[in-house]
Each structure stands twice: as C-alpha cells, then as structure tokens.
Amino acid sequence: MVVRGIILSVSLPDSIMMSDDHQSDYFGEDILPSIPEGTPTVVASGKPLKDEIAEEKNTESAQESYREELSDDKKVPKKERKTSNLSSGSVSDAIKGMLSFFTIFRLNVGEREIKTMEKKFYLVPIIGFIIGFIVAIFALILFELGCTSLLGAALVLATIFIITKFLHFDGLTDFGDGMIATGDREKHIRALKDTNIGAGGFGVAFIVTLISFAGLTEMGWMLVVLIWPIEVIVKNAMVSAAYFGEPGNGMAADQVRNTTSDSMVMSVIFTLMLAFIALSISSGLVYLFEDINYFTLHAMSIISVAILVAIALSLIVGMFMARTANKTFGYVNGDILGATNEIARAVIVVFSLIICGTI
C-alpha cells in the first residue's frame, strides 16, 4: 500500500516538517480539511500525497484490468492462445541447449540457449538422432564382437539410459507413483513430485523397461537397423505430449506452452526425414559389415511401413499421455514428457518387431 503520510502531534525538527503554505502542494485540497491546521506532518515517500493518490488509483485500475484479462484468458482454449515460435532464436542455440539438458554432454549454455530450447522444442527429434547414432554404432560393435542378442539388448538399453542421464527413466518412475496414488488431485500431484520411489513408480518403470528389453532382444541384427530411427521417433512422442498437454509451473511448462500446431507439424517433418536417413545409414552399415541386405524391395517396404506406423504411434502415445496427465494432475510437466519417451519406445519396439517379423 502507498504510504500517504504520518501525522505527528509532537514537535519535530524543521528538516522533516512542512509549513502550512506547502501542505496544499503535498496533500491536495480535498485532504486538507481532515488535517488540523498547523499540525506538523511528514510524508514517508517524499512525494506529494495527491500525486501518490493518483498513482494508487492508476495502479488499482491496472490491477483491475489485469484481473479482467486473466478472466477473459480462461475463456480462450489454450491452443488458440499459443503463438508460433518457429522463428524465435537460432536452431544451433536450441540444439545446444537440448544436448546439455537432455544428455550427459555438458556444453557451455546460458539463458539464451535454454529459452530458445523451450521455444523450439519441436527440434528435439534431432537429439534423438544424435543419441540413436551413438547407440547404433555401439550395437554394431557389440554384434561384430560376437555379443549375444540378450546381452546386446541390455547394453544398448543401458547406454541409452546413461546418455540421457536417466532423466526420462526418472520421469517414468514419478509418473507411475503419481498415477497409482489414490485420492484427489492434490494427492496425485504430491506423489508425482515425491522424490522417493514408491511401488507404483517401480512397477511401472519395471514393466515398461522389461517390454523394451524383451522386444530389443528378439530383433537380433534388426536392432542395429531400427534402434536409430526409433530414438528419433520417441522424441516426436514428447512433442505430441507437449502439444496436447496443459502447462504446469516447472521448467517444462514453457516447452508445453510454446508447442503449437506449427511446432507439431515441424516435429513430424523432422522425424520423418531423420528416421529415414537413420534407416538408410544403419541398413548400409549392416550390409557393409555383416552382408545382410535390407535394401531389397520386400525388406525396405516392410521396414518403411514400420517406420510410418511408429511415427503414427508416437503421436497417439503422446496424445494419450497428455490427456491422462491433464485429467489426473491438471498439467503436463517434465516427468510426463520423460515417461512419454520411455512408454513410446516400448510400444514402438513391440509393433516394429511384429511388422518386421516377416523379413
């Protein structure tokens, strides 16, 4: 509140007293009748009270206007409030921020890179492309050294977790705890944000990881071909969850808030291009080192269908996760995005294995 003045009934030094001649300048004529004539007065702020009254009225008017804006804002669907951020910041800043945030690769990033990353979240499939490349090369080396499918799948999955510093896996456990909790929304949110892992978090993480592991084990050399594009596609699921989700209060809130329909389209385009580039290179590497030809019309047609189905599934999983989170927690945060990444991988691995099983 604005301090208008302090009326004192004791003698004060002349340096903090005002004469009657100057009271009208400080207090305004409409205030003077309430102040006994000749009473010493002090104004705490040093400004004329009539100016401070005017400022307070302006402040109250602005606050009332802001409250009206908030009231009107609630009437507008979230997706209509979003504006396109496709041209905000540079692509290199966004990728640099994402690499530092989503992986173990520590880069010199600042507020500019983080803000750009949040505005250009649709570029996250590029991070999946980088992760997938590393994992595919590692899987190729393992199989060339005679590693079994069982051990190879375990090491590949462990490598993914390590590169992503268990960030998405942590989100999966938190999501599991939040979903299994009973009670009202506040109890679900409390369980989601609890740093301790409960039975729900452990159970959900175990089941999802086990499905991914079992599916990768069954792929054999197909693992080297598909793991690269799969890591690209699961990132598209995160963008889908951000698009269909409501923003919360954490850091991921800006990623969710800035993911527009244009962003979703751009993410799908990037995913399509990067997934097929990854497929071509990984198939070429398998043919070069193991003389297994996946470039035949029959094989490439089936794998291409698997890629397209996987992209469609990434959109569905993202939408499902977002709507589930919106209903249960009221928003989509970083934990939900991370859980979406892990659940999408399990779903896509299973369907890819089913489709490509005829090769």
C-alpha positions as CSV (number, residue, x, y, z in Angstrom):
1,M,0.0,0.0,0.0
2,V,1.1,3.5,-0.6
3,V,2.2,5.4,2.5
4,R,0.4,8.7,2.3
5,G,1.8,10.4,5.3
6,I,2.2,10.3,9.1
7,I,0.5,12.8,11.3
8,L,2.5,13.6,14.4
9,S,1.4,15.5,17.4
10,V,4.9,16.1,18.8
11,S,7.5,18.7,18.0
12,L,9.7,17.6,15.1
13,P,12.9,19.1,13.6
14,D,12.3,21.6,10.9
15,S,14.1,19.4,8.4
16,I,11.2,17.0,8.4
17,M,8.3,19.4,9.0
18,M,6.3,21.2,6.4
19,S,4.8,24.7,6.7
20,D,1.0,25.2,6.2
21,D,1.8,27.0,2.9
22,H,3.2,23.8,1.4
23,Q,0.6,21.4,2.7
24,S,-1.8,22.0,-0.2
25,D,1.0,21.1,-2.6
26,Y,1.6,17.8,-0.9
27,F,-1.8,16.7,0.3
28,G,-4.3,18.2,-2.1
29,E,-7.1,20.5,-1.2
30,D,-9.6,17.6,-0.7
31,I,-7.4,16.1,2.0
32,L,-6.7,19.3,4.0
33,P,-10.0,19.5,5.8
34,S,-9.2,16.3,7.6
35,I,-5.9,17.6,8.9
36,P,-6.0,20.1,11.8
37,E,-4.5,23.4,10.8
38,G,-0.9,23.9,12.0
39,T,-0.3,20.2,12.7
40,P,3.2,19.1,11.8
41,T,3.2,16.4,9.1
42,V,5.7,14.0,7.5
43,V,5.4,12.2,4.2
44,A,7.3,9.0,4.2
45,S,7.9,8.7,0.5
46,G,8.9,12.3,-0.1
47,K,6.2,12.7,-2.8
48,P,3.1,14.9,-2.7
49,L,0.2,12.8,-1.4
50,K,-2.1,13.9,-4.1
51,D,0.4,12.5,-6.6
52,E,0.6,9.3,-4.7
53,I,-3.2,9.0,-4.6
54,A,-3.3,9.4,-8.4
55,E,-0.6,6.7,-8.7
56,E,-2.5,4.4,-6.4
57,K,-5.7,4.9,-8.5
58,N,-3.7,4.1,-11.6
59,T,-2.2,1.0,-10.0
60,E,-5.6,-0.2,-8.9
61,S,-7.0,0.4,-12.3
62,A,-4.2,-1.5,-13.9
63,Q,-4.7,-4.4,-11.5
64,E,-8.4,-4.5,-12.2
65,S,-7.6,-4.5,-15.9
66,Y,-5.2,-7.4,-15.4
67,R,-7.7,-9.4,-13.5
68,E,-10.2,-8.9,-16.3
69,E,-7.6,-10.1,-18.8
70,L,-7.0,-13.2,-16.8
71,S,-10.7,-13.8,-16.6
72,D,-11.0,-13.4,-20.4
73,D,-7.9,-15.6,-20.9
74,K,-9.6,-18.5,-19.2
75,K,-12.4,-18.4,-21.7
76,V,-10.0,-19.0,-24.6
77,P,-8.8,-22.5,-25.3
78,K,-5.1,-23.0,-24.7
79,K,-4.2,-23.8,-28.3
80,E,-5.7,-20.6,-29.5
81,R,-3.6,-18.6,-27.1
82,K,-0.4,-20.1,-28.4
83,T,1.7,-18.3,-31.0
84,S,4.2,-19.7,-33.4
85,N,7.8,-19.7,-32.2
86,L,9.3,-21.2,-35.3
87,S,11.4,-18.1,-36.0
88,S,12.4,-17.4,-32.3
89,G,16.1,-17.8,-31.7
90,S,18.6,-19.9,-33.7
91,V,18.5,-23.6,-34.3
92,S,22.1,-24.0,-33.1
93,D,21.2,-22.4,-29.7
94,A,18.2,-24.7,-29.3
95,I,20.2,-27.9,-30.1
96,K,23.0,-26.8,-27.8
97,G,20.5,-26.2,-25.0
98,M,18.8,-29.6,-25.6
99,L,22.1,-31.5,-25.8
100,S,23.2,-30.1,-22.4
101,F,19.8,-30.6,-20.8
102,F,18.7,-34.0,-22.2
103,T,22.1,-35.7,-22.3
104,I,25.3,-36.2,-20.4
105,F,27.2,-33.9,-22.8
106,R,27.9,-30.7,-20.9
107,L,28.1,-27.7,-23.1
108,N,28.5,-24.0,-22.2
109,V,24.9,-22.9,-22.3
110,G,23.2,-19.9,-20.8
111,E,19.8,-18.4,-20.5
112,R,19.7,-17.7,-24.3
113,E,20.1,-21.4,-25.2
114,I,17.6,-22.6,-22.6
115,K,15.0,-20.1,-23.7
116,T,15.5,-21.0,-27.3
117,M,15.3,-24.7,-26.5
118,E,11.9,-24.1,-24.8
119,K,10.6,-22.2,-27.8
120,K,11.9,-24.7,-30.3
121,F,11.0,-27.9,-28.6
122,Y,10.0,-29.3,-32.0
123,L,13.7,-29.8,-32.7
124,V,14.1,-32.5,-30.1
125,P,14.0,-35.3,-32.7
126,I,17.4,-34.1,-33.7
127,I,18.6,-35.0,-30.2
128,G,17.1,-38.4,-30.7
129,F,19.0,-38.7,-34.0
130,I,22.3,-38.0,-32.2
131,I,21.5,-40.5,-29.4
132,G,20.4,-43.1,-31.9
133,F,23.6,-42.7,-33.9
134,I,25.8,-43.4,-30.9
135,V,23.7,-46.4,-29.8
136,A,23.5,-47.9,-33.3
137,I,27.3,-47.7,-33.7
138,F,27.7,-49.3,-30.2
139,A,25.3,-52.1,-31.1
140,L,27.1,-52.7,-34.3
141,I,30.4,-53.1,-32.5
142,L,28.8,-55.4,-29.9
143,F,27.4,-57.7,-32.5
144,E,30.6,-57.7,-34.5
145,L,32.4,-58.8,-31.4
146,G,30.1,-61.7,-31.1
147,C,27.8,-60.4,-28.4
148,T,24.5,-62.3,-27.9
149,S,21.2,-60.6,-28.6
150,L,20.3,-60.8,-24.9
151,L,23.4,-59.1,-23.7
152,G,23.4,-56.7,-26.6
153,A,19.8,-55.5,-25.9
154,A,20.7,-55.0,-22.2
155,L,23.8,-53.0,-23.0
156,V,22.0,-50.9,-25.7
157,L,19.2,-50.0,-23.3
158,A,21.7,-49.2,-20.5
159,T,23.7,-47.0,-22.9
160,I,20.5,-45.0,-23.8
161,F,19.8,-44.5,-20.1
162,I,23.3,-43.4,-19.4
163,I,23.4,-41.0,-22.3
164,T,20.1,-39.4,-21.2
165,K,21.4,-39.5,-17.6
166,F,18.3,-41.5,-16.6
167,L,16.3,-38.3,-17.0
168,H,13.4,-39.9,-18.8
169,F,13.5,-43.0,-16.7
170,D,13.2,-40.8,-13.6
171,G,10.1,-39.2,-15.1
172,L,8.7,-42.7,-15.7
173,T,9.0,-43.6,-12.1
174,D,7.5,-40.4,-10.9
175,F,4.6,-40.8,-13.4
176,G,4.0,-44.3,-12.0
177,D,3.9,-43.1,-8.5
178,G,1.5,-40.2,-9.4
179,M,-0.9,-42.5,-11.3
180,I,-1.0,-45.2,-8.7
181,A,-1.7,-42.8,-5.8
182,T,-5.3,-42.8,-4.6
183,G,-7.3,-39.8,-3.6
184,D,-7.9,-36.3,-5.0
185,R,-5.8,-34.4,-7.5
186,E,-3.6,-33.0,-4.8
187,K,-2.6,-36.4,-3.6
188,H,-1.7,-37.5,-7.2
189,I,0.4,-34.4,-7.6
190,R,2.1,-34.9,-4.2
191,A,3.0,-38.5,-5.3
192,L,4.2,-37.3,-8.7
193,K,6.6,-34.8,-7.1
194,D,7.8,-37.0,-4.3
195,T,11.5,-37.7,-4.6
196,N,11.1,-41.2,-3.1
197,I,10.2,-44.1,-5.5
198,G,7.1,-46.0,-4.4
199,A,5.7,-49.3,-5.5
200,G,3.8,-47.7,-8.3
201,G,6.8,-46.0,-9.8
202,F,8.9,-49.1,-9.5
203,G,6.2,-51.3,-11.0
204,V,5.5,-49.0,-14.0
205,A,9.2,-48.5,-14.7
206,F,10.0,-52.2,-14.4
207,I,7.1,-53.2,-16.8
208,V,7.9,-50.6,-19.4
209,T,11.6,-51.3,-19.4
210,L,11.1,-55.0,-19.4
211,I,8.9,-54.7,-22.6
212,S,11.5,-52.6,-24.3
213,F,14.3,-55.0,-23.3
214,A,12.4,-58.1,-24.4
215,G,11.5,-56.6,-27.8
216,L,15.1,-55.5,-28.5
217,T,16.3,-58.9,-27.6
218,E,14.1,-60.5,-30.2
219,M,15.3,-58.2,-33.0
220,G,18.8,-59.6,-33.5
221,W,20.7,-57.7,-36.2
222,M,17.4,-55.7,-36.9
223,L,18.2,-53.9,-33.6
224,V,21.1,-52.2,-35.3
225,V,18.9,-51.1,-38.1
226,L,15.9,-49.9,-36.1
227,I,17.2,-48.5,-32.8
228,W,18.5,-45.4,-34.5
229,P,15.2,-44.3,-36.1
230,I,13.3,-45.5,-33.0
231,E,15.2,-43.0,-30.8
232,V,14.3,-40.2,-33.3
233,I,10.6,-41.2,-33.2
234,V,10.2,-41.4,-29.4
235,K,11.2,-37.8,-29.2
236,N,8.3,-36.9,-31.5
237,A,6.0,-38.5,-28.9
238,M,7.3,-36.0,-26.4
239,V,6.4,-33.1,-28.7
240,S,3.0,-34.7,-29.1
241,A,2.5,-34.8,-25.4
242,A,3.6,-31.2,-25.1
243,Y,1.2,-30.1,-27.8
244,F,-1.8,-31.8,-26.3
245,G,-0.8,-31.0,-22.7
246,E,-1.6,-28.1,-20.4
247,P,1.4,-26.3,-19.0
248,G,2.3,-26.5,-15.3
249,N,4.7,-24.4,-13.2
250,G,8.0,-26.2,-13.8
251,M,10.7,-25.6,-16.4
252,A,8.9,-27.8,-18.9
253,A,5.9,-25.5,-18.7
254,D,7.4,-23.2,-21.3
255,Q,8.1,-26.2,-23.6
256,V,4.5,-27.3,-23.3
257,R,3.2,-23.7,-23.6
258,N,5.3,-23.0,-26.7
259,T,4.4,-26.2,-28.6
260,T,1.9,-25.0,-31.2
261,S,0.3,-26.8,-34.1
262,D,3.0,-25.5,-36.4
263,S,5.6,-26.9,-34.0
264,M,3.8,-30.3,-34.1
265,V,3.9,-30.3,-37.9
266,M,7.6,-29.4,-37.9
267,S,8.4,-32.1,-35.5
268,V,6.7,-34.7,-37.6
269,I,8.5,-33.5,-40.7
270,F,11.9,-33.6,-38.9
271,T,11.0,-37.0,-37.6
272,L,10.2,-38.4,-41.0
273,M,13.3,-37.1,-42.6
274,L,15.7,-38.1,-39.8
275,A,14.1,-41.5,-39.3
276,F,14.6,-42.5,-42.9
277,I,18.1,-41.0,-43.1
278,A,18.9,-43.1,-40.0
279,L,17.3,-46.2,-41.5
280,S,19.3,-45.8,-44.7
281,I,22.6,-45.4,-43.0
282,S,22.1,-48.2,-40.4
283,S,20.9,-50.6,-43.2
284,G,24.0,-49.7,-45.1
285,L,26.3,-50.4,-42.1
286,V,24.7,-53.8,-41.5
287,Y,25.1,-54.7,-45.2
288,L,28.8,-53.5,-45.2
289,F,29.8,-55.3,-42.0
290,E,27.6,-58.4,-42.0
291,D,26.4,-58.7,-45.6
292,I,22.8,-58.7,-44.6
293,N,20.8,-56.9,-47.3
294,Y,17.8,-54.9,-46.1
295,F,17.8,-52.8,-49.3
296,T,15.6,-55.4,-51.2
297,L,12.2,-54.1,-52.2
298,H,10.5,-56.5,-49.9
299,A,12.6,-55.7,-46.8
300,M,12.7,-52.0,-47.3
301,S,8.9,-51.8,-48.0
302,I,8.2,-53.6,-44.7
303,I,10.7,-51.5,-42.7
304,S,9.3,-48.3,-44.2
305,V,5.8,-49.3,-43.2
306,A,7.1,-50.0,-39.7
307,I,8.7,-46.5,-39.5
308,L,5.4,-44.8,-40.7
309,V,3.4,-46.8,-38.2
310,A,5.9,-45.9,-35.4
311,I,5.5,-42.2,-36.2
312,A,1.7,-42.5,-36.0
313,L,2.0,-44.4,-32.7
314,S,4.3,-41.7,-31.3
315,L,1.5,-39.1,-31.9
316,I,-1.1,-41.4,-30.3
317,V,1.1,-42.2,-27.3
318,G,1.9,-38.5,-26.8
319,M,-1.8,-37.6,-27.0
320,F,-2.8,-40.4,-24.6
321,M,-0.2,-39.4,-22.1
322,A,-1.1,-35.7,-22.2
323,R,-4.8,-36.3,-21.8
324,T,-4.2,-38.8,-19.0
325,A,-1.9,-36.2,-17.2
326,N,-4.3,-33.3,-17.8
327,K,-7.1,-35.3,-16.2
328,T,-5.1,-36.7,-13.3
329,F,-2.6,-33.9,-12.5
330,G,-4.1,-30.9,-14.4
331,Y,-1.0,-30.4,-16.5
332,V,1.9,-31.9,-18.3
333,N,5.4,-31.4,-16.8
334,G,8.9,-32.7,-17.4
335,D,8.1,-36.0,-15.7
336,I,5.2,-36.7,-18.1
337,L,7.4,-35.9,-21.1
338,G,10.1,-38.2,-19.8
339,A,7.6,-41.0,-19.2
340,T,6.1,-40.5,-22.7
341,N,9.6,-41.0,-24.1
342,E,10.0,-44.4,-22.3
343,I,6.5,-45.7,-22.9
344,A,6.6,-44.7,-26.6
345,R,9.8,-46.7,-27.0
346,A,8.2,-49.8,-25.5
347,V,5.2,-49.5,-27.7
348,I,7.1,-48.8,-30.9
349,V,9.6,-51.6,-30.3
350,V,6.8,-54.1,-29.9
351,F,4.9,-53.0,-33.1
352,S,8.1,-52.7,-35.1
353,L,9.0,-56.3,-34.1
354,I,5.6,-57.5,-35.2
355,I,5.7,-55.7,-38.5
356,C,9.3,-56.6,-39.4
357,G,8.9,-60.2,-38.2
358,T,8.1,-61.3,-41.8
359,I,11.5,-60.2,-43.1
